[in-house]
Amino acid sequence: MSRNQQHTPSRSRKHRKRKRGFSFSTFLGILLIIVALGLLLVNPLKNYLIQNKTNDIQISNLTREQIVANQQKDVSFDFTDIQSVDPFTVISSSVNPKDLPVIGGISIPELKINLPINKGTSNEGMFFGAGTLSADQKMGESNYALASHHMYDQSLLFSPLKDAKKGQKIFMTDLDNVYVYEISSVLVVDPSAVEVLNPSSEPIVTLVTCTQDFVDRIIVQGELKEKVPISEATIEMMDAFKIERKIATNS
């Protein structure tokens, strides 16, 4: 055997080591790229799920009978249980939004808000709409209080409330009547200012969400101006919820 032939196995081993090292580095690089892309996509995916699942349970997709049945469901009103809208919690949620206790809808056309109202303050109920804050509240009576999240995507949930102004109309419906409120005040308060949720001698609505820095609370209140049977609702009222006239008449 020649001298060159004797050194061939040694060179082959070094080549294999270099090849294995190169393969591991490539794998690690690809893995890091995938993780980075995943982190970039997780928020858009969360927003997509919130938007689509919210659309699934819009009031225009329900009947009055479903609303009545949902009003009887037992739910939690413990606001302290509400968590922030964590992307992984939303993405991993196994709750079918169609199982949520939707009891109405709220629309503020000038702010492009059109959301289902879910009974209670469950995390999923507030991920995919607005939640009621007390068990005995009724539309058109006393202080009807609703809360939802403020999102980085300013078009989702109650985020647009930061642009609310006096005089704007708030529409609510339980598919029995349409309630028309007019915004009377827009406040920024400390989270401890729970007096805004107190019962009222006059029928008002109180909408609650966080400020953009998630420190304080935006409080939007409106006074009831009109209550109209769903069968007599105007085109403006129906358009606010994207409800077809035939659906309203048959509800």
N, C-alpha and C positions, 0 to 999 in steps of 0.2 A: 504493500500500500504506500502511495506517495505521501509526502509531507502535506501537500495541499489537500489531499483526500482526508488525511487525519484531522484536519481543522474544520472540515465541512460540517459535522454534527454540532460543533460549538457555535458556528455562525447561525445555523438553523435555530438553535435554542434561543439565541439573542433576538433573532427575527420574530420568533413566536412571542417572546416577552414583549417586544415592542408592539406587536399587533394586538396582544391582549390589553396592554395599557392604552392604546389608541381607542379601542372599542369601548372600554369603560368610560373614558373621558367623553367620547361622543354620546354615549348613553346618558351620562350625567348632564351634559349640556342640553340634550333634547328634553330630558325630564324637567330641567329648570325652565326651559322655554314653555313647556306645556303648563307648568304650574303658574307661570307669569300670565299666560293667556287666560287660564282659568280664573285667576283673580280679577283680570280686566273684564271678563264676561259675566262675573257673578252678579254684579249690580244691575246691568241691563236685563239679565234673566229674571232677577227678582222683580224688577219693574214690569216686565212683560207678564209675569204670572199674576201680579196684583191687578193689572189692567184687565187681563182676560178673565180672571176668576170673578172680578167685580162685575164685568159685563154679563157674565152668566146668570147673575142673580139680580139684575136690574128689575125694578118694579114692572117694567113693560113685559117681562117674561113670566110674571106670576098672575094668579087669579085671586079674587077676593076670598075665596074659600081657603086657599093656601095661607093667606094673611091671617085669617081668623084662627086657623089651626096653630100657626106659629105663635100667636099671642098667648096661647095656653101653655106653652113649653116652659119648663123650669130652667132657669139660667142663673149665672152668677152676676152680681153687681159690685163685686169687689174691685175697685179701680186700682188698688195697689198691686194686683196680680198682673197688670198689663206690662208687657215687655216691649223694648224698642224693636223696631222692624229690622231684625237681623236677617241678612240675605239667606244664610244657611237654614234658619228657622222657617222662613217662607218657602224656600225651595224644597225642604224636606217635609213640609206639612202634608199629612195624609188625609186631612179633612177635605171632604168634598163640599165645595161652597154651596151646592144645592141642598145640603143638609143643614145649613145655617138658618136660624129662626128669623127670616126676613119679615118685618112687620110694616114696612112702608118704604117710601123713597123721599129723598130731599134733592132739590135742584135750585141752583142759583145761576141762571143763564149768563149773567154778565161776568161771572167768574168761571164759567164752563165747568161747574160742579154738577154732577148728576150721579148720585150714589144710592145704593140700597141702605135702608136702616135696619140693623140687626138688633134684636132684643138682647139687652145685657151688654157686658163689657169683656167678652172672651177675647183672647188674642187673635184668633182667626176672624172673629166678627169685626174686629177693628183693622185687621189686615185688608179685608175685602169689603169695606164700607164704613158706616158710622155706627156707633153703639149707643144705646140708651143708658142713662145713668141712675135711674131709680125704677123700682118695680111698679109703682102706682101712677106714673106719668101718662098723660093722654094728650094726643094731638088736639090743639085748639083750646086746651085748658091749662091754667096756672103757668108753671115754668117748664116747658118741654126742653130738656137738656140732652144734647148729643155731643159725643167726642169722637175724634179720629186723629190719625197721625199726620205730622208734618214730615214731608219727604224731601230728600235732596232733589228729586225730580219734582219741580214746582207745579206740575200738572196733575199730580196724583193726590187722592184722598182729600184732606182738608188743607193741603198746602196753599191753595189759592186764597184762603181767608186772609192772608197777609195783605191782599189788595182790596179787601172789603171796604165799602164806603156807605155812609148814611144814604138812605133812599133807595138802595138796591132791593129788589124783590127776592124773597125766599119762598119757594113753593114746597109744600109737603103734601103727601097723599098716603092714605091707607087703602086706596081703591074703593072707598066708600064716599069720601069727600076729598076735595082739594082745599088746602089751607094756604092762604096767601099772607105772608108776613112782610113787613118792610123794616129794613135794618135801621135801628135807632141809635146804636152806639157800637163803637169798635174800641176795645181797651186792651192794653198789655198789663198783666198783673203778675204778682208773685204766685207760685204754685199753691201757697197756703191760703189764697183768697177764695175759699170755698163758698163764701156768702153769695157769690154770683149764681149758685145753684139752688138757692133757697126758693121755696114756693112764692108765687106772686099772686096778688089779688086780681091782676089783669092777665089775660092770656098772652104769653110771650114765648119766644124760642131763644135758647142759649146754646151757641156753638163753641166748642172748646178744642184748641189744638196748641201745640208748642210753637214758640218763636223759632226763627231760622237757626239760632244758636242753641236751641233745645234747652234753654235755661228758664225762661218765663213762659207765660201762657197768653195766647191771643184769645180774647173773649169777644164774640160777635153776638149781639142781642137784637132781636126784632120784635115788633108789635104786630099782633094779629089784625089784619085789615078786612079779611073776607073769608068766608067759608062757603064752598059751593059743592053741591052734590056732583059726584063724578059724571053722572049722565048729563049734567048741564054745564060741564067744564068748557071753557073757551079753547080756541085753537092754541092760543099762547100757553095755556096751562098744559094741554096735551103735548105740545111740542117740547115743553120743558123736560118732560119725562120720556119723550119719544114713544108715547102711547098712541096707538091708532084709535080713531073715534069708535070703530066697531068693537074694540076690546073694552073700552070704557062703558059703552052702552050695555054690553053683555055681562059685565062684572057684577 
